Amino acid sequence: MTGPHLSLAQIRNRIILTARAVLRQHRPGSDGRCPVCRTPDCPVATAARDVLRAARDVPQRNAGTDG
């Protein structure tokens, strides 16, 4: 659970860690299908990759900088 005591960077890091864990769980097997969803194109893994891409593309700001 995230609370108001966490910084935005900490929340972002937790989201990234969760997305990476999801990708490990939904890694395609030898037959090319997700072992959890049993589909060749796992929508959960796709969503996790989208989250990682969005988290990477967000510009990081220092608290001491302006703008």
C-alpha positions in Angstrom: 0.0 0.0 0.0 1.3 3.4 -0.8 0.7 6.3 1.5 1.2 10.0 1.5 4.5 9.5 3.2 6.1 8.2 0.0 7.7 10.4 -2.5 6.7 10.4 -6.2 10.0 8.7 -7.0 9.4 5.9 -4.5 5.9 5.3 -6.0 7.4 5.3 -9.5 10.0 2.8 -8.4 7.4 0.5 -6.8 5.4 0.6 -10.0 8.5 -0.3 -12.0 9.3 -3.2 -9.7 5.7 -4.5 -9.9 5.7 -4.3 -13.7 9.0 -6.3 -13.8 7.6 -8.9 -11.5 4.6 -9.3 -13.8 6.8 -9.7 -16.8 8.8 -12.5 -15.0 5.5 -14.3 -14.2 4.1 -13.9 -17.7 7.3 -14.8 -19.6 6.5 -17.0 -22.6 7.3 -20.6 -22.3 9.0 -22.9 -24.8 5.8 -23.0 -26.9 5.6 -19.2 -27.0 2.5 -19.0 -24.8 2.2 -17.3 -21.5 2.1 -19.9 -18.7 -0.5 -17.8 -16.7 -2.8 -16.6 -19.4 -2.2 -19.5 -21.8 -2.2 -17.1 -24.8 0.5 -16.4 -27.3 0.1 -12.6 -27.0 -0.3 -12.0 -23.3 -2.3 -8.8 -22.7 -1.0 -8.6 -19.1 2.6 -8.6 -20.3 1.8 -6.1 -22.9 0.3 -3.8 -20.2 3.4 -4.3 -18.0 5.7 -3.3 -20.9 3.5 -0.2 -21.5 3.9 0.8 -17.9 7.7 0.4 -18.0 7.8 2.4 -21.2 5.7 5.2 -19.7 7.8 5.2 -16.5 11.0 5.5 -18.5 9.7 8.3 -20.7 8.6 10.5 -17.8 11.2 13.2 -17.2 12.7 13.2 -13.7 12.9 16.4 -11.7 15.0 17.3 -8.7 13.1 18.8 -5.8 15.6 21.7 -5.7 15.2 22.7 -9.3 12.7 25.0 -10.8 10.5 23.6 -13.6 
